[in-house]
Amino acid sequence: MGKATKYISKKPDENGFIDWSDEENLVWHDLVIRQLNCIDGRACDEYIKGLDLLGLPHDRVPQLEEINRVLQKSTGWECVEVPALINFDRFFSLLSNKQFPVATFIRHRDEFDYLQEPDFFHEIFGHCAMLTNPAFAEFTHTYGRLGYEASKEDRVYLARLYWFTVEFGLMRKNGNLRIYGGGILSSPAETEYAVSSDKPIYRPFDPVDIMRTPYRIDIMQPIYFVIDDIKQLYELAQQDIMNMVQEAKSLGLHEPVYPPKDKEIVGDYV
């Protein structure tokens, strides 16, 4: 958020329809088919249930209206078309109103495997299925309300909470790791790495610990925080998260477990 982008979101017409090209529809098809194979047996049950509810088409890019009919019926959320990048105020404001920002562009074929910017595939395939889950939706709504009212400094701590849950969250079911974070669910490499590699560090879910943990956006995550049940996020939403922010600030950041970048990521947030 706040950096330059080479992508431009498509504007819907007066009826809310976005005219996706044949190539964009083909890119969507190829991304969906590949990722459905990747997440098989790795995605959490809540995500799979949400994906079934959404009924995403495989042969074309879906329209936001199709997604919104399902979200509004299940949890009262909706997707809102935004430019490729938005600022923090807009981001938190939208979440606080149960509106999920979706950049209406899809990656080019030459960036098929990895795109640092969140495109339409990442937002829809990665995140929207979980937004049909009431516990997850309530946590995201609360996060948005708190973030909108928070100071710039506190938002950096909240950003880490979002990163290690909504984007890169894992849960353990019957002894097996399962994915609920959209940043993993939309990435074939991270899907494989997060649950099958012996390299990551897996830590129990602790919001204060999470908010003290730096991250980088351009590498496989060296650390994942693991919940036991999606209800943990709902329970967290009922607690004093901003008091946890203050505790994390007083304790200070953990030492990064990844190598430094040549160029610092300001605020260690996308």
C-alpha positions in Angstrom: 0.0 0.0 0.0 1.5 3.3 -1.0 4.1 2.1 -3.5 4.0 2.4 -7.2 2.2 -0.2 -9.3 2.2 -1.0 -13.0 -1.3 -2.5 -12.8 -4.5 -0.5 -13.3 -7.8 -1.8 -11.9 -10.6 -2.2 -14.4 -13.6 0.0 -13.9 -17.1 -1.7 -13.9 -19.8 -0.3 -16.2 -23.0 1.3 -14.9 -24.4 -2.2 -14.2 -21.3 -3.2 -12.2 -20.0 -5.5 -15.0 -16.3 -5.8 -15.6 -15.3 -6.7 -19.1 -12.5 -9.2 -18.7 -10.5 -10.1 -21.9 -10.1 -13.6 -23.2 -6.5 -13.7 -22.1 -7.5 -12.6 -18.6 -10.2 -15.3 -18.4 -7.7 -17.8 -19.5 -5.2 -16.7 -16.8 -8.0 -17.0 -14.2 -8.8 -20.5 -15.4 -5.2 -21.6 -15.3 -4.6 -20.1 -11.9 -7.8 -21.7 -10.4 -7.2 -25.1 -11.8 -3.6 -25.2 -10.6 -4.4 -23.9 -7.1 -7.3 -26.2 -6.6 -4.9 -29.1 -7.1 -2.4 -27.5 -4.7 -4.8 -27.0 -1.8 -6.4 -30.4 -2.0 -6.0 -31.9 1.4 -4.2 -28.8 2.7 -6.9 -26.2 3.0 -9.0 -26.1 6.2 -12.6 -27.3 6.2 -14.0 -23.8 6.6 -12.3 -22.6 3.5 -13.5 -25.6 1.4 -17.1 -25.1 2.6 -16.8 -21.4 1.7 -15.4 -22.3 -1.7 -18.3 -24.5 -2.4 -20.7 -21.8 -1.4 -19.0 -19.3 -3.8 -19.2 -21.7 -6.7 -16.4 -19.8 -8.5 -16.5 -20.4 -12.3 -13.4 -22.0 -13.7 -13.7 -20.8 -17.3 -14.0 -17.0 -16.7 -13.2 -14.4 -14.1 -16.3 -14.0 -11.8 -18.2 -10.8 -11.4 -18.2 -9.1 -8.0 -22.0 -9.2 -7.9 -21.8 -13.0 -8.0 -19.4 -13.1 -5.0 -21.4 -10.5 -3.1 -24.6 -12.4 -3.3 -23.0 -15.3 -1.4 -21.1 -13.1 1.1 -24.1 -10.9 2.0 -26.3 -13.9 2.6 -23.7 -15.7 4.7 -22.1 -13.0 6.8 -23.2 -9.6 5.6 -20.0 -8.8 3.8 -19.4 -7.6 0.3 -16.4 -7.0 -2.0 -15.7 -3.5 -3.2 -13.7 -2.6 -6.3 -10.7 -0.5 -5.5 -7.6 0.8 -7.4 -4.6 -1.5 -7.4 -3.2 0.1 -4.2 -5.1 1.9 -1.4 -3.9 3.7 1.7 -4.3 2.5 5.3 -7.3 4.7 6.1 -9.3 3.4 3.2 -8.3 -0.2 3.9 -9.4 -0.1 7.5 -12.5 2.0 6.8 -13.7 -0.6 4.3 -13.1 -3.5 6.6 -14.9 -1.7 9.4 -17.9 -1.5 7.2 -17.8 -5.2 6.2 -16.4 -4.3 2.8 -13.5 -6.3 1.5 -11.3 -4.3 -0.9 -10.6 -6.1 -4.2 -8.3 -4.7 -6.9 -9.9 -5.4 -10.2 -6.9 -6.5 -12.2 -5.4 -9.9 -12.8 -1.7 -10.7 -13.1 0.0 -10.9 -16.5 1.0 -14.3 -17.8 4.7 -13.4 -17.2 4.0 -13.0 -13.5 1.9 -16.1 -13.3 3.8 -17.8 -10.5 4.4 -14.8 -8.2 3.0 -11.3 -7.9 3.9 -9.1 -4.9 0.7 -7.0 -5.3 -2.7 -8.5 -4.4 -4.6 -9.1 -7.6 -8.1 -10.2 -8.2 -7.2 -13.9 -8.0 -5.5 -13.5 -4.7 -8.4 -11.5 -3.2 -11.2 -13.6 -4.5 -9.7 -17.1 -4.5 -7.5 -16.5 -1.4 -9.8 -14.6 0.9 -13.5 -14.6 0.0 -14.2 -18.2 0.9 -13.1 -17.6 4.5 -15.3 -14.5 4.6 -18.4 -16.8 4.4 -17.4 -18.1 7.9 -19.0 -16.1 10.7 -16.1 -16.4 13.1 -13.5 -15.3 10.6 -15.8 -12.6 9.3 -16.3 -11.2 12.8 -12.6 -11.1 13.5 -11.9 -9.3 10.2 -14.7 -6.8 11.0 -13.3 -6.1 14.5 -9.8 -5.8 13.1 -11.0 -3.1 10.6 -12.8 -1.1 13.3 -9.8 -1.1 15.6 -7.4 -0.3 12.8 -9.5 2.6 11.6 -9.3 4.3 15.0 -5.7 3.3 15.7 -2.6 5.5 15.5 -0.1 5.1 12.8 2.3 3.4 15.2 -0.3 1.0 16.5 -1.4 0.1 13.0 2.1 -1.4 12.4 1.5 -3.9 15.2 -2.0 -4.6 14.0 -0.6 -5.2 10.6 1.4 -8.1 11.9 -1.7 -9.6 13.4 -3.4 -9.5 10.0 -0.3 -10.9 8.3 0.0 -14.0 10.4 -3.8 -14.7 10.5 -5.8 -13.5 7.5 -2.8 -13.7 5.1 -0.6 -16.5 6.4 -2.6 -18.3 9.1 -2.5 -22.0 9.7 -4.6 -24.3 11.9 -4.0 -27.8 13.3 -6.8 -30.4 12.9 -6.4 -34.0 14.0 -2.7 -33.5 14.2 -2.4 -32.1 10.6 -1.7 -28.6 9.5 -4.4 -26.9 7.5 -4.4 -23.5 5.7 -6.9 -20.6 6.2 -4.6 -17.7 5.3 -5.3 -16.2 1.8 -1.7 -15.4 1.1 -0.9 -19.2 1.3 -4.1 -20.4 -0.3 -3.4 -18.3 -3.5 0.2 -19.4 -3.8 1.2 -22.8 -5.0 4.8 -22.5 -3.7 3.7 -21.3 -0.3 0.9 -23.9 0.0 3.5 -26.7 -0.5 6.1 -25.0 1.7 3.7 -24.1 4.6 2.4 -27.5 5.4 5.0 -29.9 3.8 8.4 -28.4 4.4 10.7 -29.0 7.3 12.0 -25.5 7.2 9.3 -23.3 8.8 9.0 -22.6 12.6 5.5 -23.3 13.9 4.4 -21.4 16.9 1.2 -21.6 19.0 -1.3 -18.8 18.5 -0.4 -15.9 20.8 -1.6 -12.4 19.6 1.1 -10.5 21.6 3.8 -12.8 20.3 2.5 -12.3 16.8 2.5 -8.5 17.0 6.1 -8.7 18.2 7.2 -10.8 15.2 8.7 -9.0 12.1 8.1 -10.4 8.7 9.1 -9.9 5.1 6.7 -9.9 2.2 9.1 -11.1 -0.5 10.1 -14.5 0.9 8.6 -17.8 2.1 7.5 -17.1 5.6 10.0 -18.6 8.1 7.4 -18.5 10.9 3.7 -19.5 11.0 1.3 -19.2 14.0 -1.1 -22.1 14.4 -4.6 -21.9 15.8 -6.5 -25.0 17.0 -9.9 -23.8 15.8 -11.3 -20.9 13.8 -13.3 -20.0 16.9 -10.1 -18.7 18.4 -10.2 -15.7 16.0 -13.8 -15.0 17.1 -12.8 -15.2 20.7 -9.9 -12.8 20.1 -12.3 -10.3 18.5 -14.2 -10.2 21.9 -11.0 -9.4 23.8 -9.1 -6.1 24.3 -6.8 -6.3 21.2 -5.6 -2.7 21.6 -4.4 -3.5 25.1 -2.4 -6.4 23.5 -0.9 -3.9 21.1 0.3 -1.8 24.0 1.8 -4.9 25.7 3.6 -5.9 22.5 5.0 -2.3 22.2 6.3 -2.4 25.7 8.0 -5.8 25.3 9.6 -4.8 21.9 10.1 -6.7 18.7 11.6 -10.2 18.4 14.8 -10.5 16.4 14.0 -11.3 12.8 14.7 -14.9 11.8 15.2 -14.0 8.2 18.2 -12.3 6.4 18.0 -8.5 6.0 17.0 -6.9 2.7 19.2 -4.5 0.8 16.3 -2.0 1.0 14.2 -1.8 4.1 10.5 -2.4 3.9 8.9 0.6 5.6 6.8 -0.5 8.5 7.3 -4.1 7.3 3.8 -4.1 5.8 2.5 -4.6 2.2 
